Amino acid sequence: MGERTTGERERVLRTLARGGFVAPGAEADALLEASSEGVGPIEDLVARRLRGEPLAWITGWVRFCGLRVRVDRGVFVPRPHTEALARRAVELLPAAGIAVDLCTGSGAVGAVLGSARPRASVVATDLDLVAVACAQRNGVHALVGDLDGPLPLSLRERVDVLTAVVPYVPTEELHLLPSDVVANEPRLALDGGHRGTTVLVRAAEAAARWLRPGGTVLLELGGDQAGEVGTKLADLGLSEIRVHQDGDGRDRAIEARR
C-alpha cells in the first residue's frame, strides 16, 4: 500500500471512528475497495455511511460464509450470526436433495446451499419484489410470495431442509434496535409481531406441510422465543427439537425433524 493510500485509509478510519462505528478499520477498507471498484468517490461513500446507510448497500455486497453476496439497496442485510444456520443447513442437505428457504431476502442462505450442494434443488421465496430480484442476481431460484405460498405443489412432502430467517423482532421492541437499522432497513424484514413469533409460527406450520419424513426445519430466532416455537413444532408433530446458541450463549436458531 503506497503512502498516499495509507494516508487516505487513516483519514477515512479516523472519520468513521469519530462517527462511532465499532469496526472503523474494516469499514474503511470496505469503502475504499468499493471506491476503487467505481462505486463512487470515497468522500461520497463515507458521507452515506455517516448518515447511517448500511455498509452493504453502499458497497453492494457482503461476505457471507465465504461467498460474496450481492445486497441491493432496500434489501435486508444478511447478519454474520446467520452463517451458522446456513452451514448447518448445508450439513443436512443431501448432495442431490431439495431445500427451501423462506423469507430469503438477498438469497444469502440459498446461495450458500447452492454453492455447497450444486446438484441439489434450492427454491426460495420472499414477499418483497426487490429482494427476490436481488436473490435471483445471486443465482438463487427465488419466487415472489408469502412464505410457502409460491412453492410448486410438486415439492409437497419432499423437502429435505427448510430454512427461514423470518422477521422476529417483537413489535414492542423495534425501538430498541440501532437507530440506523430502524431508519434504513425494511420494517417488513424486522417486525415479527407480538413477542416476535407471529411469522415464526407460520414458518413452523409451513415446514410441517413441506418436509419429507426425516426432513429438517431450521428457524432463526432470538430472545426467549425458543420455548414457544419449540412447543409449536412439537404440536405439529415434529421431533428431535434442538436449540442452537451462539458463542455468548444466546439462542439463535431452532431445529426440528419431521
C-alpha positions in Angstrom: 0.0 0.0 0.0 1.5 3.3 -1.1 2.0 6.3 1.2 -1.0 8.2 -0.3 -3.3 5.2 0.0 -2.1 4.6 3.6 -2.8 8.2 4.4 -6.2 8.1 2.8 -7.1 4.9 4.8 -6.1 6.6 8.0 -8.2 9.6 7.2 -11.3 7.5 6.4 -10.7 5.4 9.5 -10.5 8.4 11.8 -13.7 9.9 10.3 -15.6 6.6 10.9 -14.2 6.2 14.4 -15.4 9.7 15.3 -18.7 8.7 13.9 -19.0 6.0 16.5 -18.6 2.9 14.3 -17.3 -0.1 16.2 -15.1 -1.5 13.5 -13.8 1.6 11.6 -10.8 -0.2 10.2 -12.8 -2.9 8.5 -15.4 -0.4 7.3 -12.7 1.9 5.9 -11.2 -1.0 3.9 -14.6 -2.0 2.5 -15.4 1.6 1.5 -12.0 2.1 -0.1 -12.4 -1.1 -2.0 -15.8 -0.1 -3.3 -14.5 3.3 -4.3 -11.6 1.6 -6.2 -14.2 -0.6 -8.0 -16.0 2.5 -9.3 -19.0 2.6 -6.8 -18.3 6.3 -6.2 -15.8 8.9 -4.7 -14.7 7.8 -1.3 -15.9 11.1 0.2 -19.4 10.3 -1.0 -19.3 6.8 0.3 -18.1 7.9 3.7 -20.8 10.6 3.8 -23.5 7.9 3.1 -22.2 5.7 5.9 -22.2 8.6 8.3 -25.8 9.2 7.5 -26.5 5.6 8.7 -26.9 3.8 5.3 -26.0 0.1 5.7 -22.4 -0.6 4.6 -23.6 -3.5 2.4 -25.9 -1.1 0.5 -23.0 1.2 -0.2 -20.5 -1.4 -1.3 -23.2 -3.5 -2.9 -22.2 -6.8 -1.3 -21.4 -8.6 1.9 -19.2 -11.6 2.6 -21.3 -14.5 3.9 -20.0 -18.0 4.5 -17.1 -17.1 2.3 -19.3 -16.1 -0.6 -19.6 -12.5 -2.0 -23.3 -12.0 -1.8 -24.9 -9.0 -3.6 -27.1 -6.8 -1.4 -29.2 -4.3 -3.3 -30.4 -1.1 -1.7 -33.6 -1.7 0.2 -32.8 -5.4 0.9 -32.3 -6.7 4.4 -28.6 -7.2 5.0 -27.6 -10.7 6.0 -26.2 -10.9 9.5 -23.0 -12.8 10.5 -24.8 -14.8 13.1 -26.9 -16.4 10.3 -23.9 -18.1 8.9 -24.1 -20.8 11.5 -27.7 -21.6 10.4 -26.6 -21.7 6.7 -23.7 -24.1 7.5 -25.9 -26.4 9.5 -28.4 -26.4 6.6 -25.6 -27.5 4.2 -24.7 -30.4 6.6 -28.3 -31.6 6.5 -28.9 -31.2 2.7 -28.1 -34.4 0.7 -26.0 -33.9 -2.4 -29.0 -34.1 -4.7 -31.6 -33.1 -2.2 -34.3 -30.4 -2.1 -34.0 -27.3 0.0 -36.5 -24.4 0.6 -35.5 -21.0 2.0 -38.4 -18.8 3.1 -38.0 -15.1 3.6 -34.8 -15.3 1.6 -34.0 -11.6 1.4 -30.8 -11.3 -0.6 -30.7 -15.0 -1.1 -27.6 -15.5 1.1 -28.7 -18.8 2.7 -29.9 -20.1 -0.7 -26.7 -19.1 -2.4 -24.6 -20.9 0.2 -26.7 -24.0 -0.2 -26.5 -23.9 -4.0 -22.7 -23.3 -3.8 -22.1 -26.2 -1.4 -24.6 -28.6 -3.0 -24.6 -27.8 -6.7 -26.6 -30.9 -7.6 -29.4 -30.0 -5.1 -32.6 -28.2 -5.9 -32.9 -24.9 -3.9 -36.1 -22.8 -4.1 -36.5 -19.6 -2.2 -39.4 -17.2 -1.6 -39.9 -13.6 -0.4 -42.7 -11.1 -0.3 -40.5 -8.3 -1.5 -40.0 -7.9 -5.2 -36.7 -6.1 -4.7 -35.4 -8.8 -2.5 -36.5 -11.6 -5.0 -34.7 -9.7 -7.8 -31.6 -9.5 -5.7 -31.7 -13.2 -4.7 -32.1 -14.1 -8.4 -29.0 -12.0 -9.2 -27.2 -14.0 -6.6 -28.0 -17.2 -8.6 -30.9 -18.3 -6.4 -34.2 -19.6 -7.8 -36.4 -17.2 -6.0 -40.2 -16.7 -6.2 -42.4 -13.8 -5.1 -45.0 -14.6 -2.5 -45.8 -15.1 1.2 -43.8 -17.8 2.9 -44.7 -21.1 1.2 -47.4 -19.7 -0.9 -45.5 -19.7 -4.2 -43.9 -23.1 -3.8 -44.7 -25.7 -6.5 -47.0 -28.4 -5.3 -44.6 -31.0 -6.7 -42.4 -30.3 -3.7 -45.0 -31.2 -1.1 -43.6 -33.6 1.5 -40.4 -33.9 -0.5 -38.2 -31.1 1.1 -35.1 -32.3 2.9 -34.3 -29.0 4.5 -36.4 -25.9 5.1 -34.7 -22.8 6.4 -36.3 -19.5 7.3 -34.8 -16.2 8.6 -38.2 -14.5 9.2 -38.8 -11.2 10.9 -38.7 -12.0 14.6 -38.1 -8.7 16.4 -41.1 -8.1 18.7 -43.1 -5.1 17.5 -42.9 -3.6 21.0 -39.0 -3.8 20.9 -38.4 -2.3 17.4 -37.5 1.0 19.1 -34.6 -0.8 20.8 -32.8 -1.6 17.6 -29.9 0.7 16.5 -31.3 3.9 15.0 -29.6 3.4 11.6 -31.3 0.0 11.3 -34.7 1.4 12.1 -34.2 4.3 9.8 -32.9 2.3 6.8 -33.7 -1.3 6.7 -37.1 -2.6 5.7 -39.6 -3.0 8.6 -41.1 -5.9 6.7 -37.9 -7.8 7.4 -37.7 -6.9 11.1 -41.2 -6.7 12.6 -42.2 -10.1 14.0 -45.4 -9.0 15.6 -46.3 -9.6 19.2 -43.4 -11.3 21.0 -41.8 -11.6 17.6 -43.2 -15.1 17.0 -46.1 -14.4 14.5 -44.1 -15.3 11.4 -42.0 -17.9 13.2 -45.2 -19.9 14.0 -46.4 -19.6 10.4 -43.0 -20.8 9.2 -43.2 -23.8 11.5 -46.6 -24.7 10.1 -45.2 -24.4 6.6 -42.4 -26.8 7.5 -44.9 -29.4 8.6 -46.6 -29.2 5.2 -43.5 -29.4 3.0 -40.8 -31.5 4.8 -40.4 -35.2 3.8 -40.4 -37.7 6.6 -37.0 -37.3 8.1 -36.6 -33.7 6.7 -35.4 -30.9 8.9 -36.5 -27.3 9.6 -34.1 -24.6 10.8 -35.6 -21.3 12.0 -33.6 -18.3 13.2 -35.0 -16.7 16.4 -33.9 -14.6 19.3 -34.6 -13.7 22.9 -36.7 -16.2 24.8 -38.7 -17.4 21.7 -37.3 -20.9 21.6 -39.8 -22.2 24.2 -42.9 -21.0 22.4 -41.6 -22.1 18.9 -40.4 -25.4 20.2 -43.8 -26.1 21.7 -45.4 -25.2 18.3 -43.1 -27.6 16.4 -43.9 -30.4 18.8 -47.6 -29.7 18.5 -47.2 -30.0 14.7 -45.7 -33.5 15.1 -42.0 -32.6 14.7 -39.4 -34.1 17.0 -35.7 -34.1 17.8 -36.1 -30.4 18.7 -32.8 -28.7 19.3 -31.9 -25.1 20.1 -28.7 -23.7 18.7 -26.8 -21.0 20.6 -24.1 -18.6 19.7 -20.7 -18.2 21.4 -22.3 -15.9 24.0 -24.9 -18.5 25.0 -27.8 -16.7 23.2 -30.5 -18.7 21.4 -30.0 -18.1 17.7 -31.9 -20.9 15.9 -34.2 -23.9 16.5 -34.0 -27.2 14.6 -36.6 -30.0 14.3 -37.2 -33.1 12.3 -40.4 -34.4 10.8 
